[in-house]
Amino acid sequence: MSAIPAIPPAYEGEWRTPYRGKVAMFGLIIGESAIFTIFVVAYIFYIGKSLSGPTPQQVLEVPIFITICLLSSSFTIMLAERALARNRLSGFAAWLGSTICLGLIFLGGTAIEWHELIFRDGLTISTNLFGTTYYSLVGLHATHVIIGLAMLSLVLVFALAGRMGEQHAERFAVLAMYWHFVDVVWVVVFTVVYIIGR
Amino acid sequence: MAENSIPLPGSIDLAPARESGGTLLEWLHEWIVTVDHKRLGILYILYATFFLLVGGAEAVAIRIQLAFPLNHFLSAQVYNRFFTMHGTTMVFLVGMTFVFGFANYIIPLQIGARDMAFPRLNAFSFWVTAFGGLLLYYSFLGGGGLYGVGNAPDVGWFAYAPLTARAFSPGHAIDYWALALIVSGFGTVGTAINVIATVISMRCKGMTMMRLPLFSWLLLVVSGLTLVTITPLTAAQVMLVIDRYLGGHFFDTQAGGSAVVWMHFFWIFGHPEVYVLVLPAFAIANEVIPVFSRKAIFGYPAMVAASVGIAFVSLSVWAHHMFTIGMTSFSNTFFVLSTMLVGIPTGIKIFNWLATIWGGKIRFATPMLFCTAFLFQFLIAGLTGIMLAVAPWNWQLHNSYFVIAHFHYVLVGAIVFCIFAGFYYWYPKATGRMLSETLGKWHFWLFLIGFHITFDTMHFVGILGMPRSIYTYEPDRGWNTLNFVVSSGGIIQAIAVLIFGFNLVWSYFHGRVAGNDPWDAWTLEWNTTSPPPPYNFVQEPVVRSRRPLWDEKHPEDPDWGYEE
């Protein structure tokens, strides 16, 4: 066994590993997808198994407008990302602000829908199996929208305070991934609750 | 062997260590606010060891109760709480925390990084997990509700509906169970994400994925599996909490809900969870067996592929826990076949370990002893697993002690044995001192003998028809002698674990000084001081092969000549 420390040949070529924030957000999205899968499976399994009314056919209306709002917010956040990467900060703040507005419209629409369901149709989470699965699935998604809006608003505060720059583009892209995920989940929830389940 | 160790140039700090000053309070404060992966790893492992003793004490109490027919050591109520808490503790507070403790401590060192990808998330995850455990145990005091006395959960670790409904489980015991596991589940997911980001993004220069040490590879697979395993449980427990607090009907059969849905959701978590726990055991064996056989691991790519394969297959086998609830024959066939499929990648692993040992220059130090026993015991556990996967056999033996014996063969015979191996292997790195080999051999042999007395015999009690979860039995069933034998083996294991605990403490003060590389090993964690400085490596290492320290020690015959 040689006692002379050998110097290994230097690594040739550039050494790059993926950005850790993106990897972590990808992991979080996988985990969240599993949670949503369980709730969606429960929803589908319990379609039509309620022993009492009201049923989805009687009370649910397809929320076309707020769905369009939420899905277009994916587009606006993409524009915000692009603006930040090119260091166009006012454009960034504007697109970010419109993303938040679209998200708030979605939440407001959900609030109105729930208010009508509770006070007009008398459907609460404990009324029947439909109520239990509906409020927990839609509510789980709305919770994610709220968390996303909180984080986006924080970024907006920093942007308006002039603390954001293109050096944050990679980090903001991580947050945008989360927001895209929330939108994609809504496509699934929308399909299951308002199309298959109604 | 320490004199053989040649550090990679510049990787060890030659400056003398600064003597740590400060009061006890400052020392405590440092440990509480730490974000260092090594300290958090040690905290995880101490926490797991503490609950291993607690869960072990519960097991001993259970075995004393069952040692004699019509015994009155524990009442029926206390017995139910103890077996529930034993299972929950061992899986969530011991198994998971050991996994992530070892992952935390070893992975950054092994991949040549300074810390985990997200040190503060790491600290958050640990403390959340820790408080989850305390919340669970607080139920002994605070779970009273209607009874006005302490009441831990008593519904079994799988907490089948509708037993968990308010009508059948008044008080707050179930709420503590659900909330504690939701909370510690968040911690687990946080650490899993952290491990994934660390392994993928923090590797040092030259460490491609096919040069990654197998321990880190397997923990990467485990963390990925954790993400899709713990989360269904969290979802199901949120549903349970909705049922109990908001009057929901998910598992309320009176309102159209289904108890079987809970079983599906629980085992969608519950079966992959076994692989979340056993893959780290494989990971430890993957490090220990080559080093103590003085050979490189046999079939590295096959080992990686088999681990990924096990993770995928394990997601499609859950309903083999449910053959007796009456599924369609199509479902039965599917789950029989998918369960048997697990045997293929697992078999590949066992053959690879044997091929690694084959022709090697074996050193039977304590870590290797534990890993050798693991190989035999895991084989037997796998074989009884295949027996139980056969649906008609399962109908006969389900919920009998045969099942208990089978899964304890995996959980103790494979996982706990490998965790002990990991302790003996990495303790010198973490503390700078060797664990006593003499005490280690006593620990190994007593634990081995106790293990086989308990769990070999338990198979027979099961075949004779003793069901699980009963607090006592009539003397005329023919189970008396066997149960006494099972219980006496439990006492021997308890003595062995106490010797182990004594060894941990004694060796910390009096153990032989280890040096940087006491086992003449090959991965990067042995290329820094023991214990490593907070920044791990002075210069970030550069690697050219799977065994960077072998290349260092044998410049005339480096590994990279063979790998590429």
Interface residues (C-beta under 8 A of the other chain):
Chain A: M1 S2 A3 I4 P5 A6 I7 P8 P9 A10 Y11 W15 T17 P18 Y19 R20 G21 V23 A24 G27 L28 I30 G31 E32 A34 I35 T37 I38 F39 A42 F45 Y46 K49 S50 L51 S52 I125 S126 N128 L129 T132 T133 S136 L140
Chain B: N4 I6 P7 L8 P9 A117 F118 V189 A192 I193 N194 I196 A197 T198 I200 S201 M202 R203 K205 G206 S223 G224 L227 V228 T229 I230 T231 P232 T234 A235 A236 V238 M239 I242 D243 L246 G247 G248 H249 F250 A255 G256 G257 S258 V261 F265 I268 V542 V543 R544 P548 D551 E552 K553 H554 P555 E556 P558
